[in-house]
Amino acid sequence: MRGLARREFCLVLLRRMADVRPDLVAEALPRLGASPAEAHAAHTRWQALQHSRRGPRGLALRTAVLGPPEELEDRRFGDLDVQVRRWPMPLWPHLMWEVLSGPGGSVLHEHLSRAPGSPVPPAAAGALLVWEHVLDDVVGLRGAQSVDPGVVTRWEVHLPTGERAAFVWGLLQQVSPLQDP
């Protein structure tokens, strides 16, 4: 896709992460050789592509930007056949961008997931690593409760230690005390 590839897609992901962790995003931009203006331009281009009447949609858009997936897996959920595609991400070599698609290439879910052979240690309550652990690492902890905050790009896990783990695009952004309502 003209103007976007995996590097620029990382910049798109960083846009939402900057809402929660602008400090980590500012540190990441130089690792991609990017400026804040370039990150903004990549996000603007992605939004334009998503809302284009003529451009590819759903899985076709992801494939146009990211290229062919490194991994492709067929899965069955009940009576629904889905496919899981994974692409390596240049900013996070221990992670992959994972897209779950349904019939007709509709994108059902997408997030960062653990890459095979990742050197990141297993998640443990009280020892979670920001920008290293992913949602799947943490939801499997004993006593962890997954909470959908109602925003597509975000997720929370309430831990038995009285903490809240906040995720953007499936990547751990921060761990903070769980506030009583």
C-alpha positions as CSV (number, residue, x, y, z in Angstrom):
1,M,0.0,0.0,0.0
2,R,1.5,3.3,-1.1
3,G,2.8,5.2,2.0
4,L,2.3,2.4,4.5
5,A,4.2,-0.7,5.4
6,R,5.1,-2.6,8.6
7,R,7.2,0.3,10.0
8,E,4.5,2.8,9.4
9,F,1.9,0.4,10.8
10,C,4.0,0.4,14.1
11,L,3.6,4.2,14.0
12,V,-0.1,3.7,13.7
13,L,-0.2,1.4,16.8
14,L,1.9,3.9,18.7
15,R,-0.7,6.6,18.2
16,R,-3.1,4.9,20.5
17,M,-0.4,3.9,22.9
18,A,0.6,7.6,23.3
19,D,-2.7,8.2,25.0
20,V,-1.5,6.0,27.9
21,R,2.3,6.0,27.7
22,P,3.6,9.1,25.8
23,D,7.0,8.5,27.5
24,L,7.4,5.1,25.9
25,V,6.2,6.2,22.6
26,A,8.7,9.1,22.6
27,E,11.5,6.6,23.3
28,A,10.2,4.3,20.5
29,L,10.1,6.8,17.7
30,P,13.9,7.1,17.3
31,R,14.2,3.3,17.2
32,L,12.0,3.4,14.1
33,G,13.9,6.4,12.7
34,A,10.6,8.4,12.9
35,S,9.6,11.8,14.0
36,P,6.3,12.7,15.8
37,A,5.3,14.4,12.5
38,E,5.9,11.2,10.6
39,A,4.0,9.2,13.1
40,H,1.1,11.6,12.8
41,A,1.2,11.4,9.0
42,A,1.2,7.5,9.1
43,H,-1.9,7.6,11.4
44,T,-3.6,10.1,9.2
45,R,-2.9,7.9,6.1
46,W,-4.2,4.8,8.0
47,Q,-7.4,6.6,8.9
48,A,-7.9,7.7,5.3
49,L,-7.4,4.2,4.1
50,Q,-9.9,2.8,6.6
51,H,-12.6,5.2,5.6
52,S,-11.9,5.2,1.8
53,R,-14.8,4.1,-0.4
54,R,-12.5,2.7,-3.0
55,G,-9.7,1.2,-0.9
56,P,-9.4,-2.3,0.4
57,R,-11.3,-3.2,3.5
58,G,-10.9,-5.6,6.4
59,L,-8.3,-8.3,5.9
60,A,-7.5,-7.0,2.4
61,L,-6.3,-3.7,3.9
62,R,-4.1,-5.4,6.5
63,T,-2.6,-7.6,3.8
64,A,-2.0,-4.6,1.5
65,V,-0.2,-2.8,4.3
66,L,1.6,-5.7,6.0
67,G,2.2,-8.0,3.1
68,P,1.7,-11.7,3.3
69,P,1.5,-13.1,6.8
70,E,4.4,-15.0,8.2
71,E,2.0,-17.4,9.9
72,L,-1.5,-18.6,8.9
73,E,-3.7,-20.9,11.0
74,D,-7.2,-22.2,10.5
75,R,-9.3,-22.4,13.6
76,R,-12.9,-23.4,14.4
77,F,-14.9,-21.6,17.1
78,G,-18.2,-23.5,17.5
79,D,-19.6,-23.6,13.9
80,L,-17.5,-20.6,12.7
81,D,-14.4,-21.2,10.7
82,V,-11.8,-18.4,11.2
83,Q,-8.2,-17.7,10.2
84,V,-5.4,-16.3,12.3
85,R,-2.7,-14.4,10.5
86,R,0.5,-13.2,12.2
87,W,3.1,-10.6,11.0
88,P,6.4,-9.7,12.7
89,M,6.6,-6.1,13.9
90,P,10.0,-4.3,13.6
91,L,9.5,-2.3,16.8
92,W,8.8,-5.4,18.9
93,P,10.8,-8.4,17.6
94,H,9.4,-10.7,20.3
95,L,5.8,-9.9,19.2
96,M,3.6,-10.4,16.2
97,W,0.5,-8.6,14.9
98,E,-2.3,-11.1,15.0
99,V,-5.5,-10.7,13.0
100,L,-8.5,-13.0,13.5
101,S,-10.6,-13.0,10.4
102,G,-14.0,-14.5,9.6
103,P,-15.8,-15.4,6.4
104,G,-15.3,-12.9,3.6
105,G,-12.1,-11.5,5.2
106,S,-13.9,-9.6,7.9
107,V,-11.6,-8.6,10.7
108,L,-13.0,-10.0,14.0
109,H,-10.2,-9.0,16.3
110,E,-6.6,-7.8,16.1
111,H,-3.8,-7.3,18.6
112,L,-0.2,-7.8,19.4
113,S,0.6,-11.4,20.5
114,R,3.7,-13.3,21.7
115,A,6.0,-14.5,18.9
116,P,7.3,-18.1,19.0
117,G,10.5,-18.4,20.9
118,S,10.2,-15.1,22.6
119,P,12.8,-14.4,25.3
120,V,10.3,-12.6,27.6
121,P,9.9,-14.5,30.8
122,P,6.4,-15.8,31.7
123,A,4.1,-13.3,33.3
124,A,3.7,-13.5,37.1
125,A,1.5,-11.4,39.4
126,G,3.8,-8.6,40.8
127,A,6.3,-9.1,38.0
128,L,4.6,-7.9,34.8
129,L,6.8,-6.2,32.2
130,V,5.4,-3.1,30.5
131,W,5.8,-3.2,26.7
132,E,6.9,-6.8,27.0
133,H,3.9,-8.9,28.2
134,V,0.8,-9.1,26.1
135,L,-2.8,-9.7,27.1
136,D,-2.7,-13.4,26.5
137,D,0.3,-13.6,29.0
138,V,-1.7,-11.9,31.8
139,V,-5.3,-13.2,31.4
140,G,-4.0,-16.7,32.1
141,L,-2.7,-15.8,35.5
142,R,-4.5,-17.4,38.4
143,G,-7.3,-15.2,39.7
144,A,-7.0,-12.7,36.9
145,Q,-10.2,-11.2,35.6
146,S,-10.4,-9.8,32.1
147,V,-12.4,-6.6,31.7
148,D,-13.5,-5.1,28.4
149,P,-13.4,-1.3,28.9
150,G,-15.6,-0.8,25.8
151,V,-12.8,0.7,23.5
152,V,-11.7,-1.5,20.6
153,T,-8.0,-0.8,21.1
154,R,-7.9,-1.3,24.9
155,W,-8.3,-4.0,27.5
156,E,-7.9,-4.4,31.2
157,V,-7.1,-7.3,33.5
158,H,-7.8,-7.1,37.2
159,L,-5.2,-9.0,39.2
160,P,-5.7,-10.8,42.5
161,T,-2.9,-8.5,43.9
162,G,-5.3,-5.6,43.8
163,E,-3.8,-4.1,40.6
164,R,-5.1,-3.3,37.2
165,A,-3.1,-4.1,34.1
166,A,-3.9,-1.8,31.2
167,F,-3.4,-2.9,27.6
168,V,-3.4,-1.0,24.2
169,W,-3.5,-3.2,21.1
170,G,-2.9,-6.2,23.4
171,L,0.4,-4.8,24.8
172,L,0.8,-4.1,28.5
173,Q,1.1,-0.3,29.0
174,Q,0.9,0.1,32.8
175,V,0.1,-1.7,36.0
176,S,-1.6,0.5,38.7
177,P,-3.6,0.0,41.9
178,L,-7.2,-1.1,41.3
179,Q,-9.5,1.7,42.4
180,D,-12.7,0.8,44.2
181,P,-15.7,2.3,42.4
